[in-house]
Amino acid sequence: MIGRVLVTVALLSVCDGCQAVADPVRIAYADVFPPFTEFKDGKAEGLAVEIVRAAAVHAGIEVEFVAVPFEQVQRTLSDGRAEAVFPLTITPERLPLFDFSDPFLVTGGAFFVRAPNSTPLALDSLADGVVVTPRTGPLAAYIQKNAPELKLVITKDYEESLSRLVRGEADVAALGFHVGISIARRLYPGQVTLPQNMFTELPFAVAVAKGQRAQFLTQLNAGIAAIRADGTWQRINNEWTGK
């Protein structure tokens, strides 16, 4: 009896203030965004999915992953399909609109060129060429702000950017490092020089509408810290990136 009382007290202590996340938290993700998220064989998978899932388990949060097209992810917060979205890059432009968890991954922007050309070193080395980048994500705004003189063409998505690059309609594609490598390997093996580094780093996090679900973010942050401390984060990262 004493043992049961102690367990009950412990559970009450751990869950004190958890009412805000008692029900499953619906988290929207892009259905095709490898290696981070993907809807495959009827379930969510990917590097970011596994990290957030592990953090939620450690934090005692029940989550439900909701797959949507890439361009609809942020919209799910306003139309009611989800209470949170991921992975979303933390940028100054987004801070007035969203509250973010602690970063759980760092990716970045990288330059892709036709093989066997060498990867450009920086934005200021692209002055004479046409640069393509998707309208989704933060890279278009970053390039327009930091290198407004570039001949920048905004495309629909990663696939269109790489297609234009391979066809010779662009000299450089500015893409997310991990996602760009994954898609280039799948669609154009051997035709694109894969980058070895990033020209800017971008922290990935879980986001909620501004002023909403603070308790969820607090608990999720505790879970993120826990999986970093016990080696779970590193194990998952190694499985998906080989590092």
Buried (B, 14 or more C-beta within 10 A) or exposed (E): EEEEEEEEEEEEEEEEEBEBBEEEBBBBBBBBBBBBBBBEEEEBBBBBBBBBBBBBBBBBBEBEBBBBEBEBBBBBBEEEBBBBBBBBBBBEEBEEEBBBBBBBBEBBBBBBBBBEEEBBEEBEEBEEEBBBBBBBBBBBBBBEEEBEEBBBBBBEBBBBBBBBBBEEEBBBBBBBBBBBBBBBEEBBEEEBBBBEEBBBEBBBBBBBBEEBBEBBBBBBBBBBBBBBEEEBBEEBBEEBEEE
